[in-house]
Amino acid sequence: MKSLLFQTRLRVLVLLGFLALGLGTTASFAQVATTPIDADLNWVAPNDAMTRIGQEIGVIEAQMQQSGGSDLLKYKLKYYNTVFFSIEEGVEVQNAVESNYGRFVTGVLDTPVVEFPNLLPPATWQQYRLEIIQLLQN
């Protein structure tokens, strides 16, 4: 009985090892699919953008208090804050969205490393980027 249990556990561990190896290899070869922002999008004015982002920051902070602050929410909050502060400093809304996206996601800017290293998958960052683009459209 012990032998059967041991063999079952061993098979599960081996399977998990292969799965982890396969996912790790796939992730290392994944490229960041950044869809260029259409220049014809109707962006909100900077003051409206800061108001909208500020409201969304409040929502994210409330979610963090309820959930205990997952990495997903921490980095989303940090991304939204960096976009907010860039707009506040006079950066155009579209440029603030893109340049700050590149501070978190490798391969977006011409630098080999990101300013805010993280383990979030590129698909999550793409979703955050699309959400903020939708938030900042008229």
N, C-alpha and C positions, 0 to 999 in steps of 0.2 A: 504494500500500500504506500509506504514511504517512497519507494522507488518510482511509482507511478506519479505521485505528487511532485517529486523532484524533476522528473522528465517533463511534466507539464509546465512547471515553472521555468525550466531551462528553455523550452521551446518558445514560451512567451517572451522571455528576455532576449533571445536571439532575434525573434521577429521584431520586437521593439527596437533593437539595435540596428537592424537593417532599415527599418522605417525611418529612424532618426538620421541615419547616414544618407538615405535617399533624399529626405527633406532638406538636410543641410547642404547637400550638393546642389539640389535644385535652387535653393535660396541663394547660393553663392553665384550662380550663373544668371539669376534673374536680373533683368534690367529695369530701371525705373521708367515707366511709361508716363511721360509727362506730355499731356496734350497741350499744345500751345493755346494760349488764351486768344480768342477771337478779338481782334482790334475793334470790331463793330459792336461789341457788347456795350450796353448802356449802364455805365457805372454810376453809383450814387455820388453825390458831392462828398468831399472829405468830412465835413461836419456830420452829415447823415451816416457816413460809414462808421465814424467813431461812436455815434449813438447806438447804431445797430450792433457793432462789435461789443460795446460796453454792456448792452443788455444780454448778449449771448454769453459773455464772460460771467455775468451774474448767474445765469442758468447752469453753466459748467461748474462754478464754485458750489452751488447748491447740490448738484449731483455728486460732487466730490465729498461733501459733508455727509451725504446719505450713504455713499458706498465705501467710504474710508479712503478714497483717493487712489484709484488704480493708475498704473503708468499710462494707460490710454487717455484718461482724463487729464493727468498732469501735463502730458506733452501737448494735448489739444489746447489746454489753457495757456501754456507757454507760447504756442504758435499764435493763438489769437491775441495775446498780449503783445508779442513782437510786432504783429501787423498793426495793432492799435497805435503803439508808440512810434512806428515808422510814419504812419499817416499824420500823427500829431507833430512830428518833426518836419513835415512838409513833403514827404514822399507821395507821389501820385498813388491813388488807391490800387490800380492794377499792378504797379511796380512793387508796392508794399506786399501784396499777396504773393507775387512770384519770388521776390528776393528773399523773403522770410521762409518760404517753402524750402528754398535751397540751403537754408541754415540748418535744417533738420534732416534732409534727404540727400544722400550721396548721389553724385552724378548729375545734379541739376545745375549747379554753378561750376565754374572752371577751377574750383579748388579740390584737391584730392581728399580732404577731410571735411566733415561738417562741424559747425560751431557747437551744436548741441547733439552729441552722439546719443543714440538710443537704439533699442531693439525692436521698435515697432515695424511691422512689415510695410513695404512700399504701397501695398493696396490700401492700408489704413491711412497712410499719408495722402494718397490720391483722393480718398474719400473726404478727408478733412479739407483739402484744397478745393474740391468741388462744392462742399458745403459753404465755405466762406465766399466762393465766387457767387453762388446763388444768393447768399445773404446780402451781398453788396451790389446787386443788380436792381435797376428800376423796374 
